[in-house]
Amino acid sequence: MKFNIISVVCLLFFGAANAQKTKIINDTLSYARKFETNKEKYIGKPFSLLLKDMALMQPTKAKSDIREDIDNPLPGTIFIFSDKDINSEKEVTMAIKWKADTAPTTPLEFFEQEHNYRFTANEKNFLEKKIVKDIAVYRR
């Protein structure tokens, strides 16, 4: 009898923990989609405006698409909102396309490698002046 009660309590606890985890993921997706829905507010503006409006939850990881195109070396960056690996599946992802510019990307490449794609103050400072061209939110 004692074993059955402990088993039931354990099952209820783990079931509640999994339900809470799913709720957090769904809330993150809804939260991020608000910015995609209202992307006209951010297109043509510095990324700092979008970051400022993300008061409840900031990205935790970022990975930029760095190319050897001198006219547009940084076409976009993806952001995730968890501490999982940047390439993890089923993560809520916000993809930002940047307005083309010729600014060097060497510091960003260094920061991403040094910080293992964590979205630190260095990455934030580098990207905050970039102009948003488009926003897409999805779950990989």
Phi and psi restraints in degrees (value plus and minus 20) as a CYANA .aco file:
   2 LYS   PHI     -81.4   -41.4
   2 LYS   PSI     -59.1   -19.1
   3 PHE   PHI     -83.2   -43.2
   3 PHE   PSI     -61.3   -21.3
   4 ASN   PHI     -85.2   -45.2
   4 ASN   PSI     -59.9   -19.9
   5 ILE   PHI     -85.3   -45.3
   5 ILE   PSI     -63.2   -23.2
   6 ILE   PHI     -83.6   -43.6
   6 ILE   PSI     -61.0   -21.0
   7 SER   PHI     -82.6   -42.6
   7 SER   PSI     -63.6   -23.6
   8 VAL   PHI     -84.6   -44.6
   8 VAL   PSI     -63.7   -23.7
   9 VAL   PHI     -81.9   -41.9
   9 VAL   PSI     -63.7   -23.7
  10 CYS   PHI     -82.1   -42.1
  10 CYS   PSI     -65.0   -25.0
  11 LEU   PHI     -81.9   -41.9
  11 LEU   PSI     -62.2   -22.2
  12 LEU   PHI     -84.3   -44.3
  12 LEU   PSI     -61.9   -21.9
  13 PHE   PHI     -82.7   -42.7
  13 PHE   PSI     -69.3   -29.3
  14 PHE   PHI     -88.4   -48.4
  14 PHE   PSI     -54.4   -14.4
  15 GLY   PHI     -84.2   -44.2
  15 GLY   PSI     -62.3   -22.3
  16 ALA   PHI     -86.7   -46.7
  16 ALA   PSI     -58.1   -18.1
  17 ALA   PHI     -85.2   -45.2
  17 ALA   PSI     -61.6   -21.6
  18 ASN   PHI     -87.1   -47.1
  18 ASN   PSI     -59.1   -19.1
  19 ALA   PHI     -83.8   -43.8
  19 ALA   PSI     -60.6   -20.6
  20 GLN   PHI     -84.7   -44.7
  20 GLN   PSI     -60.9   -20.9
  21 LYS   PHI     -82.0   -42.0
  21 LYS   PSI     -63.5   -23.5
  22 THR   PHI     -83.1   -43.1
  22 THR   PSI     -60.0   -20.0
  23 LYS   PHI     -82.8   -42.8
  23 LYS   PSI     -61.9   -21.9
  24 ILE   PHI     -82.4   -42.4
  24 ILE   PSI     -64.8   -24.8
  25 ILE   PHI     -81.9   -41.9
  25 ILE   PSI     -64.5   -24.5
  26 ASN   PHI     -84.5   -44.5
  26 ASN   PSI     -60.4   -20.4
  27 ASP   PHI     -84.3   -44.3
  27 ASP   PSI     -59.5   -19.5
  28 THR   PHI     -82.9   -42.9
  28 THR   PSI     -63.4   -23.4
  29 LEU   PHI     -83.0   -43.0
  29 LEU   PSI     -65.5   -25.5
  30 SER   PHI     -82.1   -42.1
  30 SER   PSI     -62.8   -22.8
  31 TYR   PHI     -80.9   -40.9
  31 TYR   PSI     -68.6   -28.6
  32 ALA   PHI     -86.8   -46.8
  32 ALA   PSI     -56.4   -16.4
  33 ARG   PHI     -85.7   -45.7
  33 ARG   PSI     -45.4    -5.4
  34 LYS   PHI     -78.3   -38.3
  34 LYS   PSI     -58.1   -18.1
  35 PHE   PHI     -93.9   -53.9
  35 PHE   PSI     -54.2   -14.2
  36 GLU   PHI     -87.7   -47.7
  36 GLU   PSI     -62.6   -22.6
  37 THR   PHI     -81.5   -41.5
  37 THR   PSI     -57.6   -17.6
  38 ASN   PHI    -120.1   -80.1
  38 ASN   PSI       7.6    47.6
  39 LYS   PHI     -82.7   -42.7
  39 LYS   PSI     -42.5    -2.5
  40 GLU   PHI     -80.4   -40.4
  40 GLU   PSI     -47.1    -7.1
  41 LYS   PHI     -87.5   -47.5
  41 LYS   PSI     -46.6    -6.6
  42 TYR   PHI    -125.4   -85.4
  42 TYR   PSI     -44.2    -4.2
  43 ILE   PHI     -85.3   -45.3
  43 ILE   PSI     111.2   151.2
  44 GLY   PHI      64.9   104.9
  44 GLY   PSI     -18.4    21.6
  45 LYS   PHI    -135.0   -95.0
  45 LYS   PSI     140.5   180.5
  46 PRO   PHI     -84.4   -44.4
  46 PRO   PSI     128.4   168.4
  47 PHE   PHI     -78.6   -38.6
  47 PHE   PSI     -45.7    -5.7
  48 SER   PHI     -77.7   -37.7
  48 SER   PSI     -53.0   -13.0
  49 LEU   PHI     -84.2   -44.2
  49 LEU   PSI     -65.6   -25.6
  50 LEU   PHI     -82.7   -42.7
  50 LEU   PSI     -64.7   -24.7
  51 LEU   PHI     -81.2   -41.2
  51 LEU   PSI     -60.4   -20.4
  52 LYS   PHI     -82.2   -42.2
  52 LYS   PSI     -59.5   -19.5
  53 ASP   PHI     -95.3   -55.3
  53 ASP   PSI     -36.1     3.9
  54 MET   PHI    -104.7   -64.7
  54 MET   PSI      33.3    73.3
  55 ALA   PHI     -87.3   -47.3
  55 ALA   PSI     -53.3   -13.3
  56 LEU   PHI    -100.0   -60.0
  56 LEU   PSI     -49.4    -9.4
  57 MET   PHI    -176.1  -136.1
  57 MET   PSI     103.0   143.0
  58 GLN   PHI    -121.4   -81.4
  58 GLN   PSI     133.3   173.3
  59 PRO   PHI     -80.0   -40.0
  59 PRO   PSI     128.2   168.2
  60 THR   PHI    -128.4   -88.4
  60 THR   PSI     -43.5    -3.5
  61 LYS   PHI    -153.3  -113.3
  61 LYS   PSI     130.2   170.2
  62 ALA   PHI    -166.8  -126.8
  62 ALA   PSI     119.8   159.8
  63 LYS   PHI    -157.1  -117.1
  63 LYS   PSI     102.1   142.1
  64 SER   PHI    -116.9   -76.9
  64 SER   PSI     129.5   169.5
  65 ASP   PHI    -112.2   -72.2
  65 ASP   PSI      74.1   114.1
  66 ILE   PHI    -119.5   -79.5
  66 ILE   PSI     108.1   148.1
  67 ARG   PHI    -144.9  -104.9
  67 ARG   PSI     147.1   187.1
  68 GLU   PHI    -113.3   -73.3
  68 GLU   PSI       8.5    48.5
  69 ASP   PHI    -110.3   -70.3
  69 ASP   PSI      92.7   132.7
  70 ILE   PHI     -86.9   -46.9
  70 ILE   PSI     -41.4    -1.4
  71 ASP   PHI    -105.6   -65.6
  71 ASP   PSI     -43.4    -3.4
  72 ASN   PHI    -173.4  -133.4
  72 ASN   PSI      53.1    93.1
  73 PRO   PHI     -92.8   -52.8
  73 PRO   PSI     -34.3     5.7
  74 LEU   PHI    -153.4  -113.4
  74 LEU   PSI      60.6   100.6
  75 PRO   PHI     -92.9   -52.9
  75 PRO   PSI     -45.3    -5.3
  76 GLY   PHI    -188.8  -148.8
  76 GLY   PSI     147.4   187.4
  77 THR   PHI    -163.2  -123.2
  77 THR   PSI     120.3   160.3
  78 ILE   PHI    -126.4   -86.4
  78 ILE   PSI     125.8   165.8
  79 PHE   PHI    -146.8  -106.8
  79 PHE   PSI     120.9   160.9
  80 ILE   PHI    -142.7  -102.7
  80 ILE   PSI     143.2   183.2
  81 PHE   PHI    -134.0   -94.0
  81 PHE   PSI       1.0    41.0
  82 SER   PHI    -152.0  -112.0
  82 SER   PSI     154.3   194.3
  83 ASP   PHI    -112.3   -72.3
  83 ASP   PSI     -11.2    28.8
  84 LYS   PHI     -90.4   -50.4
  84 LYS   PSI     149.4   189.4
  85 ASP   PHI     -75.4   -35.4
  85 ASP   PSI     121.7   161.7
  86 ILE   PHI     -78.9   -38.9
  86 ILE   PSI     -45.3    -5.3
  87 ASN   PHI    -117.6   -77.6
  87 ASN   PSI      -9.8    30.2
  88 SER   PHI     -82.4   -42.4
  88 SER   PSI     126.8   166.8
  89 GLU   PHI    -103.8   -63.8
  89 GLU   PSI     140.3   180.3
  90 LYS   PHI      45.5    85.5
  90 LYS   PSI      -0.3    39.7
  91 GLU   PHI    -112.4   -72.4
  91 GLU   PSI     122.8   162.8
  92 VAL   PHI     -89.3   -49.3
  92 VAL   PSI     105.2   145.2
  93 THR   PHI    -144.5  -104.5
  93 THR   PSI     113.4   153.4
  94 MET   PHI    -131.6   -91.6
  94 MET   PSI      98.9   138.9
  95 ALA   PHI    -123.0   -83.0
  95 ALA   PSI     105.3   145.3
  96 ILE   PHI    -133.1   -93.1
  96 ILE   PSI     106.7   146.7
  97 LYS   PHI    -116.5   -76.5
  97 LYS   PSI     115.4   155.4
  98 TRP   PHI    -120.3   -80.3
  98 TRP   PSI     129.4   169.4
  99 LYS   PHI     -85.1   -45.1
  99 LYS   PSI     116.5   156.5
 100 ALA   PHI     -80.1   -40.1
 100 ALA   PSI     115.6   155.6
 101 ASP   PHI    -169.1  -129.1
 101 ASP   PSI     151.8   191.8
 102 THR   PHI    -126.8   -86.8
 102 THR   PSI      -4.6    35.4
 103 ALA   PHI     -82.2   -42.2
 103 ALA   PSI     118.2   158.2
 104 PRO   PHI     -84.7   -44.7
 104 PRO   PSI     124.8   164.8
 105 THR   PHI    -125.1   -85.1
 105 THR   PSI     -19.1    20.9
 106 THR   PHI     -73.0   -33.0
 106 THR   PSI     -65.3   -25.3
 107 PRO   PHI     -81.3   -41.3
 107 PRO   PSI     -59.4   -19.4
 108 LEU   PHI     -85.3   -45.3
 108 LEU   PSI     -62.1   -22.1
 109 GLU   PHI     -78.2   -38.2
 109 GLU   PSI     -63.8   -23.8
 110 PHE   PHI     -83.1   -43.1
 110 PHE   PSI     -67.7   -27.7
 111 PHE   PHI     -80.9   -40.9
 111 PHE   PSI     -65.1   -25.1
 112 GLU   PHI     -81.3   -41.3
 112 GLU   PSI     -62.6   -22.6
 113 GLN   PHI     -90.2   -50.2
 113 GLN   PSI     -62.3   -22.3
 114 GLU   PHI     -86.9   -46.9
 114 GLU   PSI     -56.4   -16.4
 115 HIS   PHI    -121.1   -81.1
 115 HIS   PSI     -10.9    29.1
 116 ASN   PHI      33.4    73.4
 116 ASN   PSI      24.4    64.4
 117 TYR   PHI      47.9    87.9
 117 TYR   PSI     -11.1    28.9
 118 ARG   PHI     -85.7   -45.7
 118 ARG   PSI     122.4   162.4
 119 PHE   PHI    -108.1   -68.1
 119 PHE   PSI      66.4   106.4
 120 THR   PHI    -114.5   -74.5
 120 THR   PSI    -199.2  -159.2
 121 ALA   PHI     -80.1   -40.1
 121 ALA   PSI     -53.4   -13.4
 122 ASN   PHI     -82.1   -42.1
 122 ASN   PSI     -68.1   -28.1
 123 GLU   PHI     -85.8   -45.8
 123 GLU   PSI     -62.0   -22.0
 124 LYS   PHI     -78.8   -38.8
 124 LYS   PSI     -68.3   -28.3
 125 ASN   PHI     -82.3   -42.3
 125 ASN   PSI     -56.2   -16.2
 126 PHE   PHI     -88.5   -48.5
 126 PHE   PSI     -61.8   -21.8
 127 LEU   PHI    -109.1   -69.1
 127 LEU   PSI     -39.9     0.1
 128 GLU   PHI     -81.3   -41.3
 128 GLU   PSI     -43.6    -3.6
 129 LYS   PHI    -112.4   -72.4
 129 LYS   PSI     -27.7    12.3
 130 LYS   PHI     -84.3   -44.3
 130 LYS   PSI     125.2   165.2
 131 ILE   PHI    -114.5   -74.5
 131 ILE   PSI     108.0   148.0
 132 VAL   PHI     -93.3   -53.3
 132 VAL   PSI     109.5   149.5
 133 LYS   PHI    -123.4   -83.4
 133 LYS   PSI     -55.6   -15.6
 134 ASP   PHI    -182.4  -142.4
 134 ASP   PSI     137.5   177.5
 135 ILE   PHI    -153.0  -113.0
 135 ILE   PSI     112.0   152.0
 136 ALA   PHI    -154.4  -114.4
 136 ALA   PSI     119.5   159.5
 137 VAL   PHI    -144.7  -104.7
 137 VAL   PSI     114.9   154.9
 138 TYR   PHI    -178.2  -138.2
 138 TYR   PSI     149.2   189.2
 139 ARG   PHI    -131.0   -91.0
 139 ARG   PSI     105.6   145.6
